[in-house]
């Protein structure tokens, strides 16, 4: 691969259980997230993404603040959102916050913009869900213009217009690294291409290979629109432990409780262990198992989809902080090197006989 593969982590700041089996407080969870990111930096991972939510089962509603705390305790790891719900925020303020994060982290900030899979932020900040599509379309358009760090003139229906307006602070690189997170609709893929922004696929169910048509559509759209080639990344849930059996047994009860809780809100059927095992298998979307198993599955997804970044969503409901730390340690020290070995081996030319 011409470009070095980036291997990262994502967390939503899920409220986890303490040693006594009861939920930890939001302040403790947030401090634990900072510690988890510090460990990710120490074991050499490339990225830590923190999601934005506004509900009791997730502790982080202001990712940029948590990321700034992480910046002060880390050296190399890139810091970003996963995702920033741009539809219910102001593009100017989002850009300013992450440009400021970029400054305090010495150029390590990124932002992943999306519509989010939860809707709590819309009524919280006074937005009408009837405008769901329009809000994201207009605000992404404005954000893409702000990335030029030049004077912006813009008008739309979802916020006041700008007239020859510059926005500060500037970034050292001249543009903030910005991804568009999508769940896999063709319209969302083409929108990312239209703005010339990298694509981050949320693969949370089914075969990763089924997203290949969206990757092809994205590259085709970039080419037809006359845009430069851009990287593609993917985000999927998972957990790493010393053995496959241990990893699955550790993950299942917390994953099942989370799926059942969210499923009640969305009308999903109850989770089953059989379905979980299928998703945990070689063709599924849950990257769970021993370091060798997870590495092989990541390498396969990278090859199939032509990925430049893979982010493991390592937080899974109430799974305790200690298990998350162990998963991060194994992911950084054993999974990441093994993924690179597997990909390099595939690229090596065969020796003539």
C-alpha positions, 0 to 999 in steps of 0.5 A, a space after each residue: 500500500 502506498 499510504 501507511 495504514 492508520 489504526 485507531 480507536 473510537 469510544 462514545 464514552 459509554 457509562 461502564 460498570 465499576 468493580 461492584 457491578 454498578 454504573 460509574 458516574 459521568 465524571 469518573 467515566 470521562 476521566 477514564 476515557 482520558 486514561 484510555 487515550 493516554 494508553 492508546 498513545 503509549 502503545 503507538 496507535 494513530 488515532 482516538 475518536 470520541 463520540 458526541 451524545 446527549 443521553 444518560 448512557 454516554 458520558 461525553 457531550 463535548 468531545 473537543 473538551 475531552 480531547 483537549 485534556 487528552 492532548 495535554 497528556 499525549 505526544 503523537 496520537 491524532 485526536 478527533 470526534 466520532 462523530 460531531 453531530 454537525 446538523 445540530 451545531 454551528 459550523 463556525 463554532 465547530 471549526 473554531 473549537 477543532 482549530 483550537 484543539 489543533 493548536 494545543 495538540 500541535 497539529 494533531 486534531 481531526 474532525 469527523 462530521 456526521 448526522 449521528 445515529 441518535 436524535 437527542 441533540 435536535 430538540 435539545 438545541 431547538 432543531 426540527 427533525 423535519 429539517 434533518 437532511 437540509 441541516 446537514 447539507 447546508 452546514 456541511 457546505 459551509 464547513 467545507 468552505 471554512 476549511 479554506 481559511 479564507 474569507 467566506 460568503 455564504 447564505 442558507 436557510 439554517 443559520 445567518 449568512 456570512 459576508 466576506 467573513 474570516 474565521 479564527 484561529 488558523 491552523 498551522 497546516 492551512 486546513 483542518 483534516 475533516 472526514 465525513 462519516 456515513 452509514 452507507 447511503 449512496 447520497 451520503 457517499 456522493 455528498 462527501 465526494 462533492 465536497 472533496 472530503 475523506 469518507 469514514 464508513 460506519 460498519 456496524 452490521 453485516 459483511 464489511 464486503 457489502 460496502 465495496 460498492 459504496 467505496 467504488 461509488 465514492 472514488 468514481 464520484 471524486 473522479 467525475 467531479 474533478 476532485 483529488 483522490 481521498 482516503 477511505 476509513 471504516 469504524 466497527 465495534 470490537 474487543 480484544 482479549 487473550 483468546 477468542 473465547 475470552 474476548 467473546 464471553 467478555 463482550 457478549 453480556 455488555 453488547 447484548 444489554 446495550 443492543 437490547 436497550 437501544 433496540 427497545 427505543 428503535 423497535 429492533 428484535 432482542 439480540 441473540 447469542 447466535 446472531 452475535 456469534 455470526 457477526 463475530 465470525 470472519 464475515 461479520 462486522 464485530 471485530 472480536 477475538 484474540 489478537 491474531 483473529 482480530 488482526 486477520 479480520 482487519 487486514 481482510 477488511 482493509 484489502 477488500 475495501 481499500 482502507 487507509 484507516 481502520 478504527 475499532 470502536 472499543 467501548 461497548 456498553 457497560 464493559 469495565 474500564 480494566 477490560 477496555 484498557 487490556 483491549 487497547 493494550 493488545 490492539 496496540 502492541 499485538 494487533 496493529 503490528 500483525 495487521 501490518 505484517 499481513 498486509 506487507 506479506 500480501 504485497 511482497 512479490 513471489 520469488 521466482 522458482 
